[in-house]
Amino acid sequence: MGESAAAMIRQSLKDPPSLEAKRRLMALAEKLRFSDRARVPWLRCVELLERIGTSPARATLELFRNIADPETSADATRSLERLAVMTK
């Protein structure tokens, strides 16, 4: 849910929640921050492969498309779709 979840967490923290709710919301916010930072190298990798655009680069993106993680698969799929449009 990414940024939409982060926005909801920030909004919930504005209204003074109970101490337990605040602790849990802060823990969730920290996980989201880590998740976003961890995605940057991955997105750069996909971007680089897309810019290279060679057959081996496309084959690598195809492999990434088949990874179980939905976000990872979606990033690779979008990249391959852009490459398909550029080669037409």
Contacts in CASP RR format, 6 or more apart in sequence:
PFRMAT RR
TARGET T0000
AUTHOR 0000-0000-0000
METHOD contacts of the structure
MODEL  1
MGESAAAMIRQSLKDPPSLEAKRRLMALAEKLRFSDRARVPWLRCVELLE
RIGTSPARATLELFRNIADPETSADATRSLERLAVMTK
2 32 0 8 1.000
2 35 0 8 1.000
2 36 0 8 1.000
5 28 0 8 1.000
5 32 0 8 1.000
6 29 0 8 1.000
6 32 0 8 1.000
9 25 0 8 1.000
9 28 0 8 1.000
9 29 0 8 1.000
9 32 0 8 1.000
10 29 0 8 1.000
12 21 0 8 1.000
12 25 0 8 1.000
13 22 0 8 1.000
13 25 0 8 1.000
13 26 0 8 1.000
13 29 0 8 1.000
16 22 0 8 1.000
17 25 0 8 1.000
39 71 0 8 1.000
42 72 0 8 1.000
42 75 0 8 1.000
43 75 0 8 1.000
46 61 0 8 1.000
46 64 0 8 1.000
46 75 0 8 1.000
46 76 0 8 1.000
46 79 0 8 1.000
47 79 0 8 1.000
49 57 0 8 1.000
49 58 0 8 1.000
49 60 0 8 1.000
49 61 0 8 1.000
49 79 0 8 1.000
50 57 0 8 1.000
50 61 0 8 1.000
50 79 0 8 1.000
50 82 0 8 1.000
50 83 0 8 1.000
53 83 0 8 1.000
58 80 0 8 1.000
58 83 0 8 1.000
61 76 0 8 1.000
61 79 0 8 1.000
61 80 0 8 1.000
61 83 0 8 1.000
62 76 0 8 1.000
62 80 0 8 1.000
64 72 0 8 1.000
64 73 0 8 1.000
64 75 0 8 1.000
64 76 0 8 1.000
65 73 0 8 1.000
65 76 0 8 1.000
65 77 0 8 1.000
65 80 0 8 1.000
66 73 0 8 1.000
67 73 0 8 1.000
67 76 0 8 1.000
END
